[in-house]
Amino acid sequence: MATRVTTVEERWQQFFRWGPYVLLGVGGALAAASADEIMDHTRTLVAGALFAAVLALQLWWTAHQRAVLETSCETATLSVPGAPGPAALCYFTARTALAFGLTWTNPFFAVFACIGYFDAVHLLPPRPVAVRAGLVAVALTLAGSQSGGLPPRGIVQWVAFAGLFVLNGCLAVGLSHLGVKEAEKARERAATIEALARANARLEEALEENAALQAQLLVQAREAGVADERRRLAAEIHDTIAQGLAGVIAQLQAVGATTDPGLAQVRLRRAADLARHSLGEARRSVQNLSPVALEHDALPDALRKTVADWSERTGITTRFTVTGTEHPVHDEIAATLLRIAQEALANAERHSGAARAGVTLSYMGDELTLDVRDDGHGFDPAAVPARHRTGGFGLHGMRARAERLAGSLALETEPGHGTAISARVPLAPHD
């Protein structure tokens, strides 16, 4: 069986409960042993009466403590149960007076009087003046004992008594003050520890909540990543395979409408080239690579070739212009502007009925601008249908591409006055 360890508080409770009896017994034994040398018959009778009174007082106090505990139905969590209070004040005052009387009859009874040093703080009202007064009264009794007994006899004994009284009083009050301060620090430390424990508990709860939120954010990020990849592939398919297939269909339809074998062969060759180009772009889109036009050329050269091929294939006179000082740009910026140009030209081919078109790439210091314009039919921007889940990407796709790079896309058009599309993309300092 495990042995229960007695706590410090329990040992102090035992001392305050049984210590007065032990010290009274020790003081009484020493007094009895020295009675023939120190005490006369009168002092002996007085000491006996005072001893009986002190014993009765201690028995009453013990019974009072037990009654307080039983009435409050609480465990002994204080060193002196039921204190301080009126009963405790009366007990301390009566015990100190009786101890002074006993010490007057025999200095050895000061052994019992010293108990006041230990429980004055617990028994007296929690006011510095009351506690100091009780300690000074105990010091007075002990100084009388230490100086040779009460009352002092002769000038030398009075001087010794006065010096010992001052010494005992200062030590008692000073040590009591230090004890009070230490008790306050202990309470502050306990309060701090309790506050830290509550803070740790709240921190653990917050960490648990954060873990759940992090897991939720990971799920949302994964879903957002999947959705973003789907949108990217959809836009790439629209800008590559869909446009390529539209071109293939247009060339094949032209083959069916011509009777010139040579022109038919040219159309078929263009359809095959478009099909191969679209297949290559589809593979690059799946692998998230840059457009094939940017594989060996910078953005201005890639746009120049794209515009030239588009003009030759559609028969629309198109001019490409570069303004500003050319310098390398980030691959994603180049790919975005090239895709926007391809989509704008494809829209012009399908819808505008234009005879002329122009593409301008402008380096403007901290931003790069792509302008695509034509002299076609134009349209009413308010009549452009909203993009549906299965609808095309057109203007919505171009705008989304620009905004993905913190850029913007502006549209100027009206029926009968052509169309102009302007995409602006900011450039980083290293671009």
C-alpha positions in Angstrom: 0.0 0.0 0.0 1.2 3.5 -0.8 2.1 5.7 2.2 0.2 8.9 2.3 2.5 12.0 2.4 1.5 14.6 5.0 1.4 18.1 3.5 3.0 21.2 5.0 -0.4 22.6 5.7 -1.5 19.5 7.6 1.7 19.7 9.7 1.0 23.4 10.6 -2.5 22.4 11.5 -1.2 19.8 13.9 1.3 22.2 15.4 -1.4 24.9 16.0 -3.7 22.3 17.5 -1.4 20.4 19.8 1.6 22.8 20.0 0.2 24.9 22.9 -0.4 21.8 25.0 3.2 20.6 24.4 4.8 23.9 25.1 2.6 24.4 28.2 3.7 21.0 29.4 7.4 21.7 28.7 7.1 25.1 30.4 5.3 23.6 33.4 7.9 20.8 33.7 10.8 23.3 33.7 9.0 25.6 36.1 8.4 22.6 38.5 12.0 21.6 38.3 13.2 25.1 39.2 10.4 25.9 41.6 12.6 25.5 44.8 15.2 27.9 43.4 12.9 30.6 41.9 9.4 30.4 43.3 8.1 30.9 46.8 4.9 29.4 48.1 2.7 32.3 46.9 4.1 32.2 43.4 3.6 28.4 43.3 -0.1 28.7 44.2 -0.6 31.5 41.6 1.3 29.5 39.0 -0.9 26.5 39.6 -4.1 28.5 39.3 -2.9 30.2 36.1 -1.7 26.8 34.7 -5.2 25.4 35.3 -6.8 28.5 33.7 -4.5 28.2 30.6 -5.3 24.5 30.3 -9.1 25.2 30.5 -8.7 27.9 27.9 -6.9 25.6 25.5 -9.5 22.9 25.9 -12.2 25.4 25.2 -10.4 26.6 22.1 -9.9 23.1 20.8 -13.6 22.4 21.2 -14.5 25.7 19.5 -12.3 24.8 16.5 -14.0 21.4 16.2 -17.4 23.0 16.4 -16.6 25.5 13.7 -15.4 22.8 11.4 -18.4 20.7 11.9 -20.8 23.6 11.4 -19.1 24.8 8.2 -18.9 21.2 6.9 -15.5 22.0 5.3 -12.1 20.4 5.5 -9.3 22.1 7.4 -7.9 24.2 4.6 -6.7 26.9 7.1 -3.8 26.5 9.5 -6.0 27.8 12.3 -9.7 26.8 11.5 -12.3 29.4 12.3 -9.8 32.3 12.6 -9.7 35.2 12.7 -12.8 36.4 14.5 -14.1 37.6 17.9 -13.5 34.2 19.5 -9.9 34.1 18.2 -9.2 37.6 19.4 -10.5 36.7 22.9 -8.5 33.5 23.0 -5.3 35.2 21.9 -5.7 38.0 24.4 -6.5 35.7 27.3 -3.7 33.3 26.5 -1.2 36.1 26.2 -2.2 37.6 29.5 -2.1 34.2 31.3 1.3 33.4 29.7 2.6 36.8 31.0 1.3 35.9 34.5 2.9 32.5 34.4 6.2 34.0 33.2 5.9 36.5 36.1 5.8 33.5 38.5 8.5 31.6 36.8 10.6 32.7 33.7 10.5 29.2 32.2 6.8 29.6 31.4 8.0 31.8 28.6 8.4 28.6 26.6 4.6 28.5 26.4 4.3 32.3 25.7 6.4 32.0 22.5 3.5 30.3 20.8 2.1 33.8 20.2 4.8 34.5 17.7 3.4 31.7 15.4 -0.3 32.3 15.5 -0.7 36.0 16.0 -1.1 36.6 12.3 -3.8 33.9 12.1 -5.8 34.8 15.2 -5.7 38.6 15.3 -7.7 40.8 12.9 -6.1 41.3 9.5 -4.8 44.7 10.4 -1.1 45.6 10.8 -1.7 47.5 14.0 -3.5 44.6 15.7 -0.9 42.0 14.7 2.0 44.2 15.8 0.3 44.9 19.1 0.0 41.1 19.7 3.6 40.5 18.8 4.8 43.3 21.0 2.9 41.8 23.9 4.5 38.4 23.3 7.9 40.1 23.0 7.3 41.8 26.4 6.8 38.5 28.1 9.8 36.9 26.5 12.1 39.9 27.3 11.0 39.6 30.9 12.0 35.9 30.9 15.3 36.5 29.1 16.4 39.3 31.4 16.1 37.2 34.5 12.4 37.2 35.4 9.6 39.7 36.2 9.7 42.2 37.6 13.3 43.3 36.8 15.4 44.0 39.8 18.0 46.7 39.7 19.2 49.0 37.0 21.2 46.4 35.1 18.2 44.1 34.8 16.0 46.9 33.7 18.5 47.9 31.0 18.7 44.3 29.9 14.9 44.0 29.9 14.5 47.2 27.8 17.2 46.1 25.3 15.8 42.6 25.0 12.2 43.9 24.7 13.3 46.2 21.8 15.2 43.4 20.2 12.4 40.9 20.5 9.8 43.4 19.4 11.8 44.4 16.3 12.5 40.8 15.3 8.9 39.7 15.8 7.4 42.6 13.9 10.1 42.5 11.1 9.8 38.8 10.6 6.0 39.0 10.7 6.1 41.7 8.0 8.4 39.6 5.9 6.1 36.6 6.4 3.1 38.7 5.3 4.9 39.8 2.2 5.9 36.3 1.3 2.4 35.1 1.8 1.2 37.9 -0.6 3.8 36.9 -3.1 2.7 33.2 -2.7 -0.9 34.2 -3.4 0.1 36.3 -6.4 2.1 33.4 -7.7 -0.8 31.1 -7.2 -3.1 33.5 -9.0 -0.6 33.8 -11.8 -0.3 30.1 -12.1 -4.1 29.7 -12.1 -4.3 32.4 -14.8 -1.6 30.7 -16.9 -3.5 27.4 -16.5 -6.7 29.1 -17.8 -4.7 30.7 -20.6 -3.2 27.4 -21.5 -6.6 25.7 -21.5 -7.9 28.5 -23.8 -4.8 28.1 -26.0 -5.4 24.4 -26.3 -9.0 25.0 -27.3 -7.8 27.6 -29.9 -5.2 25.2 -31.2 -7.9 22.5 -31.6 -10.2 25.0 -33.4 -7.3 26.1 -35.6 -6.5 22.5 -36.5 -10.1 22.0 -37.5 -10.0 25.3 -39.5 -6.8 24.3 -41.1 -8.2 21.0 -42.2 -11.2 22.8 -43.6 -9.0 25.3 -45.4 -6.9 22.5 -46.9 -10.1 20.9 -48.3 -11.3 24.3 -49.6 -7.8 25.0 -51.1 -7.8 21.6 -52.8 -11.3 22.1 -54.2 -10.3 25.6 -55.3 -7.2 24.2 -57.0 -9.2 21.6 -58.8 -11.7 24.2 -59.9 -8.9 26.6 -61.0 -7.2 23.8 -63.0 -10.5 23.0 -64.7 -11.0 26.6 -65.7 -7.5 26.8 -67.0 -7.9 23.7 -69.1 -11.3 24.8 -70.4 -9.8 28.2 -71.4 -6.8 26.5 -73.1 -9.0 24.1 -74.9 -11.2 27.0 -76.1 -8.2 29.0 -77.2 -6.4 26.1 -78.9 -8.4 23.0 -79.9 -11.7 24.8 -80.4 -10.2 27.6 -82.5 -8.1 25.1 -84.4 -11.0 22.9 -85.2 -13.0 25.9 -86.3 -10.2 26.8 -88.6 -10.0 23.2 -89.9 -13.7 23.2 -90.6 -13.5 26.5 -92.4 -10.7 25.3 -94.6 -12.5 22.0 -95.4 -15.7 23.9 -96.2 -13.6 26.1 -98.6 -12.2 23.0 -100.2 -15.8 21.8 -100.9 -16.7 25.1 -102.4 -13.8 25.4 -104.8 -13.3 23.8 -108.2 -9.6 24.7 -108.4 -7.5 21.6 -107.6 -4.5 23.8 -106.7 -6.5 26.0 -104.3 -8.1 22.9 -102.8 -4.6 21.4 -102.1 -3.6 24.7 -100.3 -6.8 24.6 -98.2 -6.2 21.0 -97.3 -2.6 21.7 -96.3 -3.7 24.5 -94.1 -6.3 22.3 -92.5 -3.7 19.7 -91.8 -1.3 22.3 -90.4 -4.1 23.7 -88.1 -4.9 20.2 -86.9 -1.3 19.4 -86.1 -0.9 22.8 -84.4 -4.0 22.3 -82.3 -2.9 18.9 -81.3 0.5 20.2 -80.1 -1.2 23.1 -78.2 -3.6 20.6 -76.6 -0.6 18.6 -75.3 1.1 21.7 -74.1 -2.1 22.8 -72.3 -2.4 19.5 -70.4 1.3 19.9 -69.4 0.7 23.6 -68.4 3.5 24.7 -70.8 3.8 28.0 -72.7 2.2 28.2 -76.1 4.3 26.7 -78.9 4.6 30.2 -80.5 6.6 31.3 -77.4 8.9 28.3 -77.3 11.6 29.9 -79.5 10.4 33.5 -79.9 9.8 36.4 -77.5 6.4 37.9 -77.2 6.7 40.6 -80.0 8.0 38.0 -82.5 5.4 35.4 -81.5 2.6 38.0 -81.9 4.0 39.1 -85.3 4.0 35.5 -86.6 0.5 34.8 -85.1 -0.9 38.0 -86.8 0.8 37.2 -90.1 -0.5 33.6 -90.2 -4.0 34.7 -89.2 -4.1 37.4 -91.9 -2.9 35.0 -94.5 -5.5 32.4 -93.5 -8.5 34.8 -93.2 -7.6 37.2 -96.0 -8.1 40.2 -93.6 -5.4 42.9 -94.0 -3.8 43.1 -90.5 -1.0 45.3 -89.3 1.1 44.5 -86.2 3.0 47.3 -84.3 5.3 47.5 -81.3 5.7 50.7 -79.4 8.1 51.5 -76.6 11.3 49.8 -75.6 11.1 46.1 -76.0 12.4 44.0 -73.0 11.8 40.4 -71.8 8.7 39.8 -69.8 7.6 36.9 -67.5 6.5 33.7 -69.4 3.0 33.9 -67.9 2.5 37.5 -69.0 3.6 36.6 -72.5 1.4 33.6 -72.7 -1.6 35.5 -71.3 -1.3 38.3 -73.9 -0.7 35.9 -76.7 -3.9 34.0 -75.8 -5.9 37.2 -75.6 -4.6 38.2 -79.0 -5.5 34.8 -80.5 -9.0 35.0 -79.0 -9.6 38.6 -80.1 -8.5 37.7 -83.7 -10.7 34.6 -83.7 -13.7 36.7 -82.6 -13.0 39.2 -85.3 -12.8 36.4 -87.9 -16.1 34.8 -86.8 -18.2 37.8 -86.0 -16.9 41.1 -87.2 -16.9 40.8 -91.0 -13.9 43.2 -90.9 -11.7 44.0 -93.9 -8.9 45.4 -91.8 -7.5 44.8 -88.3 -4.6 46.1 -86.3 -2.6 44.7 -83.3 -0.4 46.9 -81.2 1.9 45.8 -78.3 2.9 48.8 -76.2 5.7 48.8 -73.6 4.7 51.6 -71.1 7.3 51.3 -68.3 5.4 49.7 -65.5 2.7 48.0 -67.7 2.3 46.2 -71.0 -0.7 46.9 -73.2 -2.2 44.9 -76.0 -4.7 46.5 -78.4 -6.6 44.6 -81.0 -9.0 46.5 -83.2 -11.0 45.9 -86.4 -13.3 47.8 -88.8 -16.1 45.2 -88.6 -19.7 45.4 -87.8 -19.3 46.0 -84.1 -22.0 45.1 -81.6 -23.8 46.3 -78.5 -21.8 45.4 -75.4 -24.9 45.3 -73.3 -26.3 42.6 -75.5 -23.4 40.2 -74.9 -24.9 37.2 -73.1 -23.5 36.2 -69.7 -21.2 33.2 -69.7 -23.0 30.0 -68.9 -21.6 26.8 -67.5 -21.4 25.3 -70.9 -21.0 28.6 -72.9 -18.0 30.0 -74.6 -15.2 31.9 -73.1 -14.8 34.9 -75.5 -14.8 38.2 -73.7 -15.2 36.6 -70.3 -12.2 34.4 -70.8 -10.0 37.3 -72.0 -11.0 39.4 -69.0 -10.4 36.5 -66.6 -6.9 36.0 -68.1 -6.0 39.7 -67.6 -7.4 39.8 -64.1 -5.5 36.7 -63.1 -2.4 38.8 -63.5 -3.9 41.8 -61.7 -4.6 43.4 -65.1 -7.7 44.6 -66.8 -9.5 44.4 -70.2 -11.4 47.2 -71.8 -13.9 46.9 -74.7 -14.9 49.7 -77.0 -17.5 48.9 -79.7 -20.9 49.9 -81.1 -22.9 48.6 -84.0 -21.4 49.7 -87.4 -18.2 51.2 -85.9 -15.9 48.2 -85.4 -14.4 46.8 -82.2 -11.4 47.7 -80.0 -10.1 45.5 -77.2 -7.4 46.7 -74.8 -5.7 44.4 -72.3 -3.4 46.0 -69.7 -1.1 43.9 -67.5 1.3 45.4 -64.8 5.0 44.5 -65.0 7.1 43.6 -62.0 10.4 45.5 -61.6 12.4 42.5 -62.9 10.2 42.0 -65.9 
